[in-house]
Amino acid sequence: MKKKWLLCLLTITLALFLVACTTTSSDDDENTTTDDEQTSENEGNESEEEESDSQDDGKKVLYLNNGEEPTSFDPPIGFDSVSWNALNNLLEGLTRLDSSHTPQPAIAEDWEISDDGTVYTFYIREDANWSNGDPVTAQDFVFAWKRLLNPETASSAAFLGYFIKGGEAYNTGEGSADDVMVEAVDDKTFKVTLEAPTGFFLNLITNPAFFPINHQVAQENPEWHSEADSFVANGPFQLKEWNHDNNMVFEKNPEYWDADTVKLDEVHWAMVNDTNTEYQMYESGDLDSSGIPSDLAEQLLEGDDVVYEDQAGTYFYRFNVTEEPFQNEKIRKAFAMAINQEEIVNYITKNLEKPAYGFVSYGFQDANGQDFREQNGDFLTFDPEQAKQLLEEGMAEEGYDELPEITLSYNTSDAHKSIAEYMQQQYIDVLGIEVTLENTEWNVFLQDQKDLNHQFSRSSFLADYADPVNFLESFITDSSMNRTGWSNEEYDQLIANAKNETDPEQRFEYLYEAEKILFDEMPLFPIHFYNQIVLQNPDVTGVVRHPVGYLELKWADKN
């Protein structure tokens, strides 16, 4: 059966993740926390007094740390890891990743796929309801997916909907909402037509960007997602409290179709953006999970409470090629080659990350069973002498006697600060250049990065679905994820070819060539691949951390 064959293929593809991807709980979107962000491992919790109260009540309460205030609980807007972990437990899409990271039936109990692989018909569960008692309908998915693609929504995740026929045209203003091929056949039957066969589509739609929205609630109150008392959920948990910039409380959603599986009564989320403070809260019992402070890594990594999971993503820096001096390719390369990635992972982050010398992380097999990263090789090396020479040549090309002032920007986090300070010193030692550091809180930082207000800034990417094209499509011209001002027609065409190519070997050739172009022109350079290493209360079981970047609490339990 076509559906079973594709699920099998997806199982094989996703298993590849468990070879090497990387992030710690320390990216804008993790504990010190992708992207884009992914960046994500946002776990957190609340107070000692509330913990004792909950124990007196006999409730099972999990205490986690989200790191900081979620960007938004509006699914197409909360496209980052500071929002994903929460959204993934408040809402649910047609499919959901299981503990082996394979898409399984969720709000859709079954589906059919056309022989040519372009038409998916989903059958929504009769017992799928919203937390206010409304049934989840096909119209909710039509509303949500068209809203994702609506240019007025300005969603950073809209590009994920380009696989849907008419999706890109609508989002770019060349088509209308009527051209988007999603249809409510009836209240419980949802049909979508794709531009081309997309073998990872069932995985793709587990992403929070594809979660449904109660269209009746949203039409009555467009701000339904901004406060606990107006939020409607259809996932394992519902939003009980949201004290902005402070904490959140989730409670089990009795209307969830699979509520019998959910063991936790509540999840309390703190918003503490400092790994040392987070660790102290873990030690005192105020948190059930914590990132590992780098200065304690050697002693803590040997503990019995360490949980290690792979994650598909990359910690990297972006150049703004529209601002001096980074309009010059040689100057960009000089700044990249002056950084020693191996030193960063060995002496600064110290969480067993792998240094990154390409953008696509390990864990993806090509058509011949070869790991994409290993097959395409390294594109970047630490080379101080070459960096100095390239800087000299680039300055001569631009007529610089000295470089314009340079500001390196990062979002507030002790982990980001440590890396930025290392880089600042490297630029003095290797290139003789003084670089100013600037940090701002996440939402401000992210908006400035999107608006190309940063000259040179840190970033993270956490995979949205299980395919290398997801990494590379972020840098096509005008992508909301690009945020560098860089554009290359040949690169754009290679990504387009890869998305439409049905021959697997040729498809990967396009992707290999695209990554080479990305590093030939260097609008970015990577630092390390992500992993997820956290400390976790041994009494807590069943927490699933998916390689694609979000946390799963549906099966979590606490003794």
N, C-alpha and C positions, 0 to 999 in steps of 0.2 A: 504493500500500500504506500502510495506516495508520501503520505504524512509520516509514517513510521520510518521510511528510508531517510527523510530529511532530518527527523529527530535523531536518528542514529549518527548521521553526518555531523550534526551539531554537537552530539556528545563527544565524538572524537575530537572535533575542533576545540571545544572548551577544555577538554582534558589537557590540551597542550599548555594551557595557562599555568598548570601546576609544575612547570619546569623552571621558571625564573623571573617573572615580572617583579617589580619592586616599589613600595613606599612605607614609611613608618608612620606612626601617628604624628606626623609633624609637617604637614603641608597646610596651605591656607585652608584646606578642606579636610584636614585631619586634625589630630589632637594638637599638634603644633602646626597641625595640620596645620587636585588635582587637581579639574579644571574644570581643568578648567572645568576642570578642576574639578576634579577629580578631583583636584586634587583631591582615597579618603577613608579615614578611620576615626570619625568623630564620635567619641564616646564620652559620656559625662554623667554627672549626678548632683545630688543635693545635700541636705544637711543632716547632721548627727541626730538632732532632735526629731526630725521627720522620720529618720530610719527607725528609731526606737518606737515612735508612734505606730508606724506601719507594722512593726513586728508584734506590738501589743494587739493590733487588730487582726493578726493572723494572716495578713496579706503577703503575697510574694511580690516583692518590690525590687527592681533592678536599678542600680544607681550608675549612671554613665555621664560622660562629659562630651558635649557637642563642640567645645572649643570656643565658639562665639555664636552670636545671633544668626539664625538662618537668614539667607538672602531673601527668600520668599517661600511660602507654602503654596503658591500658585504654580502648578506643575511645569508649565513651559518657561517660567521665570526662575524658579529655584534650580537652575542647571549648574550646580556645583556641589562639592562634597559637604559643605556646611549645611546644605539643605537636603541632600540626597538621603542620608541615613534616616532622618525623620520621615521624609516623604515615603520612603520605601516601606515604612511600617504603619503609616496612616492610610495609605492608598494602595490600590492593587490594579494592575492592568489585566489584559487578556491572558497573558502567560506570566509565570513567576519562576525565577531560578530556584532549583532545589539545592539540597546540601552538596550535591556534586556539581553545581553550577550549570546545570542543564535545564532549559526551559520546559516547564510542565504546565498542564491546564491550571488556570486560576479562575478569574471571573468568567472566562470561556471554558466550558466543560469539554468542548470538542471543537474540531474544525475540519474543513476539507480544503484541499489545495488542487487547483486545476492541473491538468496534464502538462501544460506548458510552464507551470510554476509561477504564474503571474497573478492569479486570482485566489484570494484567501477568503473563505466564508467561516465566520466564527459563530458558535452557538453559545449564548450567554446563559449562565445558570438561572433557573427559575427562583432559587433561594438567595440570589445575590442582591443585597440591599445596601442602601446608604444608612449611616448612623441615625438619621432622622426617620427611618422607616420607609423612605421612598425606594422603589425597585431600581436597580441599576439597569439601564436600557441601552440599546444600540444607539439611540439618539444622544446619549451622554458621550459616547465615543466619537460620533460624528461632530458634535459640538466641540469637544476637546481637541481633536486632531485638526480640525479646520482652524481653530483658534491658535494652535501651535504654529500653523503656517501663515496666519493672517499677518501681513507686514506691519499692521498697526500694533500688534502684540509685541513686536521687536524682540522675539525670543532668540537667545543665543543658541538654542537647540533646534531651531527651525530646519537647519540643514539635514537633520536626521529624517525629516519627512520628505526629503527629495526623492526617496525611493518610491514614493507613492505617485501614481500617474497624475499629472497636473499640479503636484505639490510645489515644485520649484517655480513653475510659471506663476502661480498665485503669490508665492512669497516674494518674488522679484518684481511684481507689478505687471507682468506680461499676461496674466490670466486672471480668472475670477474664482471665488469660492466654489462656484458651481462646477468648475473644471476639475476640482479635486475628487478623485475617484474613491470616495468612501460613501457607503450607503447603509441606511437602516432599512433592511428588507422588511423587517417587522420589529416589534419591541425587543425581541430577544435574538435577532439575527443581524449580524454586522458583516458587511462585505467590503473588501478593499482590493483594488487593482493596482499592481505595481508597474513601474516603467519597464522593468526587465526582471528575469528570475533572480531572486536574492536568497541564497541558501541560508543566510543567518537571520532572516526576517523574524522568526519566532524568538530569537535571542534579542534582537534589536528592540522589540516592543515590550521587553521587560523593563526598559529604561523608564525612569519616572516621567520623562517628557511625554510619554504615551499613556499616562494614567488618565482615566476618565474624569470628567467634571460633571457634577449634578447640574444639568443645564437649566433646570427650573430655578434652583437656588441662585446660580450665578447670574441669571437674567434679572432676578429680583434684587440681588445685592452683589454688584461687581466686586466688592471688597470682602466677600464671604471668607476668603482665605487668610485674612489679616489678624483675626482674633479668635480665641478659643471658643467663645460663645456662639460664633457664627460659622465655624468650620464644620464641614460635613465630611466624614470619612467613609471609605468602603473597604479598608484594610483590617489587619488584625487588631489595631489599636485606634482609639479616638483621642482627640486633643481635649484634655480636661482643664489644663491651666497653661497659660503662656504669659509669663512676666518678662516682657521684652528686655533683652540684653542681660538677663539674670538667670532664668531657669524655665523649664517646661515640665509638665506632667502629662504622661499618656496613661490611659486606662484601657483595659480590655474592651473591645467593641462587641457588645452582645449581638449586634446585627450582622456581624461577619459570617459568611456562609460556612466557614470552617472554624468557628469559635471554639469548638470542643478541643481542637488541637492546641490552642493558645493556653499556656500554663501560667504566665505572669499575670498578676492583677494590675500592676502599674509599672511604668518606667519613668524615673525621675532623671531629668537631664540638667546638668550644670552647664555654665558657659564660662569656662576658665581657660584662658589662652596662654598658659605658661606651664611647661612640662614639669618643672620642679614643684610648683604648687599642686598640680594635678597628682603627682606622685605622693606628695605629703598627704593629700586627701585619701588616696588609696591606702596608704600605710595606716591612717587613722580609722579606716573603715567607712569613710564618707563616700567612697567610690568603689565600684566593683571591677573597674578596669582603668588602666593608665598606660600612657606612653612611658618610655624609658629615658630618663635624663641622660644625656651623652656622657656626663662626668661620672655616672654610676653604671655605665653600660657593662664594663668588664665584670663587675661583681653580680649584677642583676641578671645578665643573660644566662647565667648558670642555674637560675632558680627553677623550682618545680612549677611556678605559676606563670611561666613564659609561654605565650602562644605565638607561633610563627605561621603566617599565611602568605602565599604569593599574591602579588597584585600587578596588574598590567597598567603601567603608567610611567611617566618620565618627569623628573624635576629638572627644569631648564631655565635659561634666561633668554629674553627677547630683546632684540635691537629694534628701535624705531628708525627705519631706513629713510623716513621723511625728515629727520632732524640731523643736523651736524653733530658729530663728524661721521655718524653711522650710515650716511648715504654712500660711503666708500666701502667697497667689498673687502679691500685689503686691511683696512682699519678694523672692520668687524672680525676678520680672521685673526688679526693680531690679539685682540681682546679675548678671543676664544682660546687661542693656543697658549696664552699666558696662565691659564688655570689648570691645576693638576687635580683631576677628578679623583684619582686614587687617594691622594692626601685627604681630600674632603671626607670620603667615606671611612677611611681608616682612623682619622684623628679628630674629626669634628662631629659627624653624625653618629658614627660608631654603632650602627644598628644592622650590620651585615648587608648593607645595600651593595649592588653591583655598580661600579662606575659606568657611565654611559658614553659611548663614542659614536652612537647613531641615535636616531629618534625613536624608531619602533623598538619596543622592548622584546626581550626573549619570550618564548612560549608560543609562537605562531609557526605552524608548519606550512610550507609551500606545497605546490602540487606534487612534488617529488619526495615529500616527507622530510625535507630539510628545514631546520630552524631558520626563519627569516633573518634574524639578527646575525647568526653565524654565517649565513650564505652571502649576505650583502656586505659583511665586513665592517671594519672601523673607518670612520671618516674624519676623526679628530684625534690629535695626539698633543700631549703637553710638550711644547718645543720652544723654550725661551729664546733661543737664537733666531729661529725662524719668525717668531712673534716680533722681535725687535726689527728685523729686516722688513717685514710686511708693514709695520707701522711707519717706518721711514719712507718706504715706497708710496704708501697711501697718503701720507702728509705731503709728499712732493707732488703727487697727482692733484691734490686739492689746493696746493699753494699755501699750506699752513707752515708758519714758523713755529707755532705752538698750537696745541689742540684747544678747541673751545672747552669751556667748563663742562664737566661730565658729572651727572647725578645718577647714581644707582638706586633704584627704588624697590622696596619690598613691603609686603603687608606685615603688620605688627605680629611678631612671634619670636620667641627666644631662639628657635632653631633657624629661622630665616636670617635673623640678626647675626648669628655665629658664622654662617656661610658668607654673608655679605661682608662681614669684617675680614674674613680670610681673603676674599677676593680683593677688597680694598688694599690690603697689604701686598698682595701679589702684584697688583698694578704698579705699586711703588717700586717693589723689588725688581720686577722683570722689565717693566716699560718706563719706569721713572715718571709715572703719571699719578697725580693726586685725584682721587675720585671721591665725591661727596656722597654720603649715605642719607637716604630719606625713607622714613617709614610712616605708613598711615593705616588706619583700621580697614578691615577687609572690604566692606561695601564701597568706601571711598576709593580705595586702591583699585578695585576691579573696574569701577566706572571710569576712572582716569586712564586705565590701561585700554579699555574699549575705545575711549575717545582719542587715543594716541597722544595723551598728555605726558606720558612717560618717555624719557629718552632711552632708558636702558633698565629693564625691570625683570624681576624673578617671576616664574610662573610654574604651573604644574599641569600635566595632562593625565587624566585617568580614563582608561578606555570606556566608551559608552556601549560597545558591543564587541563581539569576538572576531575581529578581522583587522589586519594591518592597515587597510584603507582608512579606518577610523582615525588612526594617528595622522596620516598624511593629508586627509581631506581638510584638516584644520587650516592649511596654509594656501588654499586656492584663493585667487583674487576675490575680494569682497566677502570672504567668509567672516561671519561674526566672531569666529574663534581665531582669526589670523592675528590681529592686533599688533602687526609689525609695519604695515604700510607696504610690504613687499608684494610684488606681482610678477609672474612669469607665465607667459602664454603656453609654452611647451609643457610646463609643470601642470597647468590647469587641464590641458588636453590629455595628458597621461592619466590623471585621476579620473577624468570623464571616461576614458577608454576602459580603465580598470573596472569601473562600476557597471559597464555595459557588456564587457567581454564574457562570453560563455565558455571559452576554452581556458581551463585552469592554469596551464603553463604560461600561456600568453598573458593572462591576467596578472600573474606575479611578475612577469618581465616588466610590465608597465609600472608596477609598484616599486620594483628595485630601481628602475631608472629614475622615477620621481624622487626617491629619497636621495639619490646621488646628486640631482640638481639642487635639492634643498641645501645640501652641504657644500656644493660648489659655490653657492652664493651667500650662504651663512646668515640668514636673517635671525637665526637663533643658535644657541649652542647648549647641549645637554650637560647636566651635572651627574645625576645618577638615576638608575631605574628604581622603582618603588618596591617595597615589600611591606608587610604589616607585622610588626612585632609589638606585642602589648603584654602587659601584666594583667592577669585576670584571676579574680577570686576563684579558688578551686571549688567553691560551692556552686558556681555558675556553670551550667552546661548548655549545649545546644545553640550557642551563638554562632552564626555563620557569617563569615566575612568573604564576600564574593571578590574574585580577581578584578571584576569590572568596576569595583569601587564603592559598593554600598553594603551596609550592615543589615543582617536579617535576624529579627527577634521573634519571628513566628514560632519557632521551635525552642526558644530559650527557656531555661528553668533555673530555679535557685533553691537549694536545699536549706 
